Amino acid sequence: MDERVETPAGTLFIDPMSILYLIGSEMDWQEDDFAEGFVFRNPNEKGRCGCGESFTV
């Protein structure tokens, strides 16, 4: 029942209830001297916690 989304990087499967919150989002891999991991940029974001792990829309 997930939505299939084709991207240049590959195919994503997204829960239909979540797709409206993710429209326009960007996902990237980031590495620096202290950490590495995926970084999400969401234009619908209204606020983010101090650690950067969660956000509100």
Biopython code that builds the backbone (N, CA, C, O; Angstrom):
import numpy as np
from Bio.PDB.StructureBuilder import StructureBuilder

atoms = [
    (1, "MET", "N", (0.812, -1.209, 0.000)),
    (1, "MET", "CA", (0.000, 0.000, 0.000)),
    (1, "MET", "C", (0.859, 1.278, 0.000)),
    (1, "MET", "O", (0.309, 2.380, -0.032)),
    (2, "ASP", "N", (2.199, 1.149, 0.035)),
    (2, "ASP", "CA", (3.069, 2.321, 0.038)),
    (2, "ASP", "C", (3.120, 2.959, -1.350)),
    (2, "ASP", "O", (2.918, 2.297, -2.367)),
    (3, "GLU", "N", (3.397, 4.267, -1.360)),
    (3, "GLU", "CA", (3.577, 5.005, -2.615)),
    (3, "GLU", "C", (4.982, 4.726, -3.144)),
    (3, "GLU", "O", (5.958, 4.794, -2.396)),
    (4, "ARG", "N", (5.079, 4.420, -4.407)),
    (4, "ARG", "CA", (6.372, 4.201, -5.044)),
    (4, "ARG", "C", (6.813, 5.525, -5.671)),
    (4, "ARG", "O", (6.083, 6.097, -6.481)),
    (5, "VAL", "N", (8.001, 6.015, -5.305)),
    (5, "VAL", "CA", (8.525, 7.280, -5.802)),
    (5, "VAL", "C", (9.862, 7.003, -6.477)),
    (5, "VAL", "O", (10.806, 6.534, -5.841)),
    (6, "GLU", "N", (9.932, 7.299, -7.768)),
    (6, "GLU", "CA", (11.176, 7.111, -8.527)),
    (6, "GLU", "C", (12.020, 8.379, -8.415)),
    (6, "GLU", "O", (11.524, 9.482, -8.644)),
    (7, "THR", "N", (13.292, 8.219, -8.062)),
    (7, "THR", "CA", (14.227, 9.334, -7.983)),
    (7, "THR", "C", (15.472, 8.978, -8.784)),
    (7, "THR", "O", (15.675, 7.808, -9.106)),
    (8, "PRO", "N", (16.307, 9.953, -9.113)),
    (8, "PRO", "CA", (17.559, 9.636, -9.816)),
    (8, "PRO", "C", (18.453, 8.687, -9.015)),
    (8, "PRO", "O", (19.230, 7.929, -9.597)),
    (9, "ALA", "N", (18.347, 8.725, -7.689)),
    (9, "ALA", "CA", (19.188, 7.883, -6.836)),
    (9, "ALA", "C", (18.610, 6.492, -6.616)),
    (9, "ALA", "O", (19.315, 5.600, -6.144)),
    (10, "GLY", "N", (17.348, 6.295, -6.947)),
    (10, "GLY", "CA", (16.725, 4.989, -6.746)),
    (10, "GLY", "C", (15.246, 5.120, -6.416)),
    (10, "GLY", "O", (14.690, 6.218, -6.433)),
    (11, "THR", "N", (14.628, 4.008, -6.121)),
    (11, "THR", "CA", (13.204, 3.957, -5.831)),
    (11, "THR", "C", (12.963, 4.021, -4.327)),
    (11, "THR", "O", (13.615, 3.315, -3.559)),
    (12, "LEU", "N", (12.029, 4.864, -3.913)),
    (12, "LEU", "CA", (11.633, 4.965, -2.508)),
    (12, "LEU", "C", (10.200, 4.493, -2.365)),
    (12, "LEU", "O", (9.386, 4.674, -3.271)),
    (13, "PHE", "N", (9.891, 3.892, -1.236)),
    (13, "PHE", "CA", (8.530, 3.501, -0.903)),
    (13, "PHE", "C", (8.129, 4.263, 0.353)),
    (13, "PHE", "O", (8.784, 4.152, 1.390)),
    (14, "ILE", "N", (7.041, 5.046, 0.256)),
    (14, "ILE", "CA", (6.640, 5.948, 1.336)),
    (14, "ILE", "C", (5.194, 5.663, 1.729)),
    (14, "ILE", "O", (4.329, 5.462, 0.877)),
    (15, "ASP", "N", (4.956, 5.649, 3.028)),
    (15, "ASP", "CA", (3.618, 5.475, 3.580)),
    (15, "ASP", "C", (2.714, 6.589, 3.054)),
    (15, "ASP", "O", (3.094, 7.757, 3.127)),
    (16, "PRO", "N", (1.519, 6.265, 2.521)),
    (16, "PRO", "CA", (0.637, 7.288, 1.939)),
    (16, "PRO", "C", (0.250, 8.407, 2.917)),
    (16, "PRO", "O", (0.028, 9.539, 2.487)),
    (17, "MET", "N", (0.166, 8.118, 4.210)),
    (17, "MET", "CA", (-0.181, 9.147, 5.193)),
    (17, "MET", "C", (0.956, 10.152, 5.387)),
    (17, "MET", "O", (0.713, 11.278, 5.823)),
    (18, "SER", "N", (2.174, 9.767, 5.074)),
    (18, "SER", "CA", (3.344, 10.619, 5.304)),
    (18, "SER", "C", (3.756, 11.423, 4.084)),
    (18, "SER", "O", (4.515, 12.385, 4.207)),
    (19, "ILE", "N", (3.273, 11.049, 2.917)),
    (19, "ILE", "CA", (3.781, 11.655, 1.681)),
    (19, "ILE", "C", (3.550, 13.169, 1.630)),
    (19, "ILE", "O", (4.389, 13.892, 1.094)),
    (20, "LEU", "N", (2.443, 13.661, 2.170)),
    (20, "LEU", "CA", (2.184, 15.109, 2.152)),
    (20, "LEU", "C", (3.202, 15.889, 2.974)),
    (20, "LEU", "O", (3.512, 17.037, 2.655)),
    (21, "TYR", "N", (3.723, 15.270, 4.034)),
    (21, "TYR", "CA", (4.716, 15.942, 4.876)),
    (21, "TYR", "C", (6.099, 15.942, 4.252)),
    (21, "TYR", "O", (6.962, 16.723, 4.653)),
    (22, "LEU", "N", (6.317, 15.072, 3.273)),
    (22, "LEU", "CA", (7.641, 14.913, 2.687)),
    (22, "LEU", "C", (7.812, 15.588, 1.331)),
    (22, "LEU", "O", (8.916, 15.596, 0.787)),
    (23, "ILE", "N", (6.757, 16.147, 0.780)),
    (23, "ILE", "CA", (6.842, 16.794, -0.528)),
    (23, "ILE", "C", (7.877, 17.914, -0.484)),
    (23, "ILE", "O", (7.815, 18.794, 0.375)),
    (24, "GLY", "N", (8.804, 17.876, -1.391)),
    (24, "GLY", "CA", (9.853, 18.894, -1.468)),
    (24, "GLY", "C", (11.067, 18.600, -0.614)),
    (24, "GLY", "O", (12.037, 19.356, -0.653)),
    (25, "SER", "N", (11.044, 17.519, 0.160)),
    (25, "SER", "CA", (12.174, 17.190, 1.029)),
    (25, "SER", "C", (13.382, 16.746, 0.223)),
    (25, "SER", "O", (13.252, 16.184, -0.864)),
    (26, "GLU", "N", (14.560, 17.010, 0.778)),
    (26, "GLU", "CA", (15.820, 16.575, 0.188)),
    (26, "GLU", "C", (16.564, 15.731, 1.206)),
    (26, "GLU", "O", (16.566, 16.041, 2.397)),
    (27, "MET", "N", (17.194, 14.669, 0.739)),
    (27, "MET", "CA", (18.001, 13.810, 1.603)),
    (27, "MET", "C", (19.402, 13.765, 1.017)),
    (27, "MET", "O", (19.569, 13.593, -0.191)),
    (28, "ASP", "N", (20.414, 13.919, 1.870)),
    (28, "ASP", "CA", (21.795, 13.920, 1.410)),
    (28, "ASP", "C", (22.654, 13.210, 2.445)),
    (28, "ASP", "O", (22.267, 13.100, 3.609)),
    (29, "TRP", "N", (23.807, 12.733, 2.027)),
    (29, "TRP", "CA", (24.790, 12.114, 2.920)),
    (29, "TRP", "C", (25.827, 13.166, 3.263)),
    (29, "TRP", "O", (26.348, 13.832, 2.368)),
    (30, "GLN", "N", (26.141, 13.330, 4.555)),
    (30, "GLN", "CA", (27.088, 14.357, 4.977)),
    (30, "GLN", "C", (28.131, 13.732, 5.890)),
    (30, "GLN", "O", (27.799, 12.946, 6.778)),
    (31, "GLU", "N", (29.383, 14.082, 5.671)),
    (31, "GLU", "CA", (30.486, 13.634, 6.513)),
    (31, "GLU", "C", (31.290, 14.845, 6.960)),
    (31, "GLU", "O", (31.565, 15.749, 6.172)),
    (32, "ASP", "N", (31.666, 14.851, 8.241)),
    (32, "ASP", "CA", (32.597, 15.863, 8.736)),
    (32, "ASP", "C", (33.560, 15.188, 9.705)),
    (32, "ASP", "O", (33.602, 13.959, 9.766)),
    (33, "ASP", "N", (34.329, 15.955, 10.459)),
    (33, "ASP", "CA", (35.344, 15.381, 11.346)),
    (33, "ASP", "C", (34.748, 14.588, 12.506)),
    (33, "ASP", "O", (35.425, 13.726, 13.066)),
    (34, "PHE", "N", (33.495, 14.859, 12.880)),
    (34, "PHE", "CA", (32.919, 14.257, 14.077)),
    (34, "PHE", "C", (31.774, 13.286, 13.825)),
    (34, "PHE", "O", (31.474, 12.454, 14.681)),
    (35, "ALA", "N", (31.137, 13.375, 12.678)),
    (35, "ALA", "CA", (29.971, 12.528, 12.426)),
    (35, "ALA", "C", (29.751, 12.346, 10.931)),
    (35, "ALA", "O", (30.276, 13.093, 10.107)),
    (36, "GLU", "N", (28.966, 11.340, 10.612)),
    (36, "GLU", "CA", (28.536, 11.133, 9.233)),
    (36, "GLU", "C", (27.146, 10.534, 9.260)),
    (36, "GLU", "O", (26.792, 9.804, 10.186)),
    (37, "GLY", "N", (26.365, 10.840, 8.251)),
    (37, "GLY", "CA", (25.014, 10.300, 8.187)),
    (37, "GLY", "C", (24.149, 11.081, 7.226)),
    (37, "GLY", "O", (24.597, 12.028, 6.579)),
    (38, "PHE", "N", (22.893, 10.660, 7.147)),
    (38, "PHE", "CA", (21.941, 11.321, 6.265)),
    (38, "PHE", "C", (21.469, 12.629, 6.870)),
    (38, "PHE", "O", (21.253, 12.725, 8.078)),
    (39, "VAL", "N", (21.312, 13.631, 6.026)),
    (39, "VAL", "CA", (20.796, 14.941, 6.417)),
    (39, "VAL", "C", (19.514, 15.164, 5.633)),
    (39, "VAL", "O", (19.490, 14.971, 4.417)),
    (40, "PHE", "N", (18.443, 15.570, 6.318)),
    (40, "PHE", "CA", (17.163, 15.814, 5.677)),
    (40, "PHE", "C", (16.848, 17.299, 5.718)),
    (40, "PHE", "O", (16.978, 17.938, 6.762)),
    (41, "ARG", "N", (16.436, 17.846, 4.587)),
    (41, "ARG", "CA", (15.995, 19.238, 4.503)),
    (41, "ARG", "C", (14.546, 19.211, 4.037)),
    (41, "ARG", "O", (14.243, 18.741, 2.940)),
    (42, "ASN", "N", (13.660, 19.719, 4.877)),
    (42, "ASN", "CA", (12.231, 19.679, 4.579)),
    (42, "ASN", "C", (11.692, 21.111, 4.559)),
    (42, "ASN", "O", (11.738, 21.791, 5.584)),
    (43, "PRO", "N", (11.181, 21.584, 3.417)),
    (43, "PRO", "CA", (10.665, 22.951, 3.339)),
    (43, "PRO", "C", (9.407, 23.158, 4.187)),
    (43, "PRO", "O", (9.018, 24.298, 4.438)),
    (44, "ASN", "N", (8.769, 22.078, 4.628)),
    (44, "ASN", "CA", (7.571, 22.170, 5.467)),
    (44, "ASN", "C", (7.906, 22.267, 6.951)),
    (44, "ASN", "O", (7.004, 22.420, 7.775)),
    (45, "GLU", "N", (9.168, 22.183, 7.299)),
    (45, "GLU", "CA", (9.604, 22.160, 8.691)),
    (45, "GLU", "C", (9.289, 23.477, 9.398)),
    (45, "GLU", "O", (9.575, 24.558, 8.883)),
    (46, "LYS", "N", (8.696, 23.365, 10.586)),
    (46, "LYS", "CA", (8.371, 24.547, 11.399)),
    (46, "LYS", "C", (9.310, 24.696, 12.585)),
    (46, "LYS", "O", (9.504, 25.807, 13.078)),
    (47, "GLY", "N", (9.894, 23.605, 13.051)),
    (47, "GLY", "CA", (10.802, 23.641, 14.189)),
    (47, "GLY", "C", (11.605, 22.367, 14.261)),
    (47, "GLY", "O", (11.223, 21.347, 13.688)),
    (48, "ARG", "N", (12.743, 22.427, 14.979)),
    (48, "ARG", "CA", (13.639, 21.280, 15.094)),
    (48, "ARG", "C", (14.148, 21.207, 16.530)),
    (48, "ARG", "O", (14.355, 22.237, 17.172)),
    (49, "CYS", "N", (14.352, 19.988, 17.037)),
    (49, "CYS", "CA", (14.877, 19.833, 18.378)),
    (49, "CYS", "C", (16.365, 20.213, 18.395)),
    (49, "CYS", "O", (16.983, 20.333, 17.337)),
    (50, "GLY", "N", (16.924, 20.396, 19.553)),
    (50, "GLY", "CA", (18.320, 20.822, 19.692)),
    (50, "GLY", "C", (19.323, 19.835, 19.140)),
    (50, "GLY", "O", (20.383, 20.236, 18.658)),
    (51, "CYS", "N", (19.008, 18.539, 19.201)),
    (51, "CYS", "CA", (19.961, 17.538, 18.709)),
    (51, "CYS", "C", (19.848, 17.319, 17.213)),
    (51, "CYS", "O", (20.732, 16.706, 16.616)),
    (52, "GLY", "N", (18.771, 17.809, 16.586)),
    (52, "GLY", "CA", (18.595, 17.682, 15.156)),
    (52, "GLY", "C", (17.998, 16.363, 14.697)),
    (52, "GLY", "O", (17.918, 16.103, 13.496)),
    (53, "GLU", "N", (17.576, 15.522, 15.645)),
    (53, "GLU", "CA", (17.038, 14.212, 15.309)),
    (53, "GLU", "C", (15.563, 14.243, 14.894)),
    (53, "GLU", "O", (15.115, 13.371, 14.149)),
    (54, "SER", "N", (14.815, 15.228, 15.363)),
    (54, "SER", "CA", (13.379, 15.274, 15.031)),
    (54, "SER", "C", (12.965, 16.704, 14.695)),
    (54, "SER", "O", (13.648, 17.669, 15.037)),
    (55, "PHE", "N", (11.817, 16.807, 14.010)),
    (55, "PHE", "CA", (11.316, 18.119, 13.617)),
    (55, "PHE", "C", (9.790, 18.087, 13.588)),
    (55, "PHE", "O", (9.178, 17.018, 13.611)),
    (56, "THR", "N", (9.185, 19.274, 13.536)),
    (56, "THR", "CA", (7.725, 19.380, 13.453)),
    (56, "THR", "C", (7.355, 20.071, 12.142)),
    (56, "THR", "O", (8.100, 20.902, 11.622)),
    (57, "VAL", "N", (6.185, 19.702, 11.626)),
    (57, "VAL", "CA", (5.688, 20.321, 10.387)),
    (57, "VAL", "C", (4.356, 20.992, 10.647)),
    (57, "VAL", "O", (3.768, 21.572, 9.734)),
]
sb = StructureBuilder()
sb.init_structure("model")
sb.init_model(0)
sb.init_chain("A")
sb.init_seg("    ")
for serial, (resi, resn, name, xyz) in enumerate(atoms, 1):
    if name == "N":
        sb.init_residue(resn, " ", resi, " ")
    sb.init_atom(name, np.array(xyz, "f"), 0.0, 1.0, " ", f" {name:<3s}", serial, name[0])
structure = sb.get_structure()
